[in-house]
Amino acid sequence: MKHAMQKQRPKKKYDNCAYAMIFPAYFVFTLFVLVPIIFVLYYSLTDYNLYSAPTFVGLKNYVNLFDDSDFLTAIRNTLFYTVFTLFPQLAIGLFVAVLLYRKSRLLPLFRIAFYMPNVMSMVCISMIWLWIYNPSYGVLNAILKLFGFSTHQWLQDPNMAMFCIILMSIWKSCGYSMVIFLSGLTSIPSSLYEAASLDGASAFRSFFAITWPMLRPTTFFLLVTGVVNSFSVFEQVNIMTNGGPLKTTTTIVHQIYRRAFLEFKMGYASSMSVILLFLCILITALLFKYGSGENDTDLS
């Protein structure tokens, strides 16, 4: 009775143990993401070349960006690369995922083979495709010769170089989309397909009435992450074309690299990084505003 009369100690609103568990993640994020962003914002307002103290110049770097034809070209090339890489990658990944979403002993082997390029280094993949595109002894020109077609200077042609990089990027990345779509397919109740079958719906009708609507959250996730990854394209451009020919393949990150580590214009490169960050945030915000309205699926 005495114990019942005693007031119970109020529970803490927040548990210190929870803070301790999330502290390492927040510490790493702050040290390697938030702090560098703050420094980049500061350096973007300065004239800094790594060898002397930064000199504050205000918005001069940003004003110069609008007169920099190379940077404007890089923005256009990056947007072009994003559109023509991301959507084919998603379409191929979804198509293959639907084909491989069956029970068979051999299907796991096909899944592994299709996903294998995604786990390989981009540097390694770029070197392999450099050999494929080589005008003298490349596999692609050898196949064209075999069937009587004329050879081509793939990476030296301003009209073809970007498409060559896009083709390689799709080949490497569509395996990742396949795996994510496969995980989304496993979450679709089989009862929906059984009901559609009883109603006489064809496989084509079932895909657009059940599979595609149920995969909208998965598609939205791949769309957002794909945009961010496409905007950071660099390795294949730097290795295969170095931004050429005639700057038709240069991208934003490639321009940041050149200005920062080849021309030592760290302040100017920082302003490019801020613009890149702003573009990623803007496009991601637009996707969340206009692309996620139908992501909530009711299974009841």
N, C-alpha and C positions, 0 to 999 in steps of 0.2 A: 504494500500500500504506500509505503514511504517512497519507494522507487517510482511508483506510478504518479505520485504527486510532484515529483521532480520534473522540472521543465526539460524537455529534450533539446539538446544542442542543435541549433539550425544547421542544416547541411550547406556546405559551400556551394555557391552558384557555379563555380568553375573548379575543376580538379587540377591541382598542381601536377599530378602525374601525367595528365593529358598534355599539359604545356611542355613537360620534359620530353615526351615522346615525339612531339612535332618540332621541337627546337632544332634538331640537326638539319631537317629539311629547310626550315626557314633560314638557318644560318648559312647553308650552302647557297640558297637562292639570293640572300642579301649580299654575300661576299662575291659571288661570281655572276650575278645578273643585275641586281639593283644598283650596286655601287658602280660597276662599269657603265651602266646607262647614265648615271649622274655625271660621271667624268666625261662621257662622250658629249652630253649636253653642254658641259662647261667648255670643252675644247672646241666645240663647233662655233663658239663665239670668239675664238682666238686665232691668232696666226702662230702656229706651232710646227716646228720641223724636227723635233727630237733632240736637237743639238743646242738650242737656246731656250730661255724661259718663254712661256707663252705670252703673247701680247694681245690684249683685248681689242677686238675690232668690231664688236657688236654684231649686227646682222649682215655684214659685208659678204661673208661666205655664202649665205643663203641668196643674196641678191645676185652674186656671180653665178650661182647654179642655173638661174633662168637664162643666162647668156652662154652657158656651156653646152655646145651642140653635142659633144660626146656623151654627156650625162643625160640629156633629153633623148638621145638615141638609145641609150642603155635602158631608160624607163620604157620606151616603146618596145624594145626587144624583149624585155622581161615580161611585159604584159602579153606579148605575142606568144612567148614560150609557155607561159602559164596556161593560157586558154587552150592552145593546141597540144599541150601535154596532158593536162589534168583530165579533160573530158574523155578523150580516147582511153586513157588509163583506167578511168572508172568504168567505162563501158566494157572494155575487154575483161577487166577483173570480175565484173558482175556476170558476164556471159560464161566465163570459164568456171566461176564458182557454182553457177546453176548446173553446168554440165557435170562437174565433179561432185555434186552433192547427192551421191548415191552410195549404196552399200556394195562394195566389190573389193576383192583382194588386191587388185592392181591399181585402184584409184589413189591410194596413198602414195604410190611411186610417182604418179603423174603430178600430184600436189607438190611433192618435194621438188621434182624437176622444174615445175613452173615457178616455185618460190625461190629456188636456188640463186638466181641472179640478184635478188634483193639483199642477200646476206653477204655478197661479195663487195669488196672495196670499190668505190667509184673510180679511184685511180686505176685499179686493175681493169675494170670494165672499159674505161676510156682508152687504155692501151690496146685492148683487144679490138675495139671498134676502129681505132686508128689503123690497125692492120687490115681490117675488113674494107675500109674506105681507101686504102692506099691505091693511087692510080697506076702504079707499076706492077705490083704483085698482090694486090688485094683480092680477097675472095669474091667480092661483089662484081668487080670488073671481069674476073675470070669466068664467072657464071654468065655474064653478058656476052663475052667472047664465045663461050660454048654454044650459045643459041644464035650466034650471028649478029648480035647487036653491037653498036659502037660503045666504047668505054667512055668514062666520064671523070672529070676532076671534081670529086664530090665535095671535099672540104675547101677547095680553092675557088669554087663557084659562089659568088655572092647571093645567087638566087636559090642555092641548094644547101648551103652550109648549115643554116639554122634548122632546116627540116631534117638534116642528118643527125644533129644533136637531139632534136625532139624524138626522132625514131629510137635512138639509143636509150633515151631516158624513159620512154614508154616501155620498152622491152625490159628494162631493169626494175621498174617500179610496179608494174601491173600485178606481179605476184603478191605484193603486200596488200593491194586492194582485194585480190582473190581471197586471202586468208581472213581479212576483216569481214568480207561479205559472207564467207562460210560460217563464221561465228554468228552473224546476224541470221542466217538461214536456220541455224539450230534452235533459235529462240521462237520460231514461228510454229504454233501448235499444228500438229498433223491433222487434227480434227477439222480445221478449216478447209484443207484440201479434200478430205473425205466428204465433207458436206458439198463442196463444189462439184465433186465427181458424181455424187448422187443427183445433183441438179442438172447434170449433163454438160458442165462447163469443160471446154477443151483446155489443153495445157497452155495454149497461148492466152486464153481468157483468164485462166487461173493466175498466170504470171502478173498480168496487169491489174487484176482485181484483188489479189492476195499478196503475192510475193513483193511486188514493187511498193505498194503502200506500207507494208510492214517493215521494209528495209529503208524507209526514209530517214530514221534516226542514224542508221549506219552510214547512209550516203552523205548525210549532213556532216558527220564526223570526218569522213574521208575528204569531203570538200574543203572544210576549214583547214585541216592539217595539210592537205595538198597545196592549198594556196600559199601557206607559210613556207613550205618546203620549196615550192617553185620560185618564190621570190628570193630565196637564198641560193639559187643555182650558181655554182662557181667552178668546181673541179673539172667537169667535162669541158667547159668553155676554155679554161686556162690551159688544159692539156692538149685538147684537140685542135683548137683554132687560135688561141690567145686573143680572142676578141675579133679576129678577122674572118674573112677578107673584107676590107673596107669598113670595118667596125660593124658588120651586119650581125655578129653574134655576141658582141660585148653586152654585159648585163650590169645591173647596179652594183652587185657585190664585186664583180670583176673591176669596175671602175674604182670602187673603194680601195681595193687591193693595190691597183696601179698608183693611185694618188698617194696612198699612205706609205707603201713600202718600196716603191720605185722612184717616186718623185719627192717623197718625204714631206708631203703637205698634210700633216696629221690633222690640223684644224679643218682644212677643206674636206678631207675624207670623213671627218666626224660629222660635218654638216650633211654629207651624203647619207651617212648612217642614220641620222635623225629623220631624214626624209623617208628612208626605207622603213624605219620603225613606224612612222606616221601612216604610210601607205598600208602596211600590214594591219595596223589597228583599224584603219578606216574600212578596209575591205572586210575584215573579220566582223566588225560591228554591223556592216550592211548585210552580211550573210546571216548573222544572228537576228537581225530585225526582219528581213524579208524571206529568209530561207528556212527558218525553224518554226514557222507557225503551225505546221501540220506534223510535227515530229512526235507528238504525244499520241500514242495508239491505244485505243480502248479494246481490250480483249474480251470484255464481258459479253 
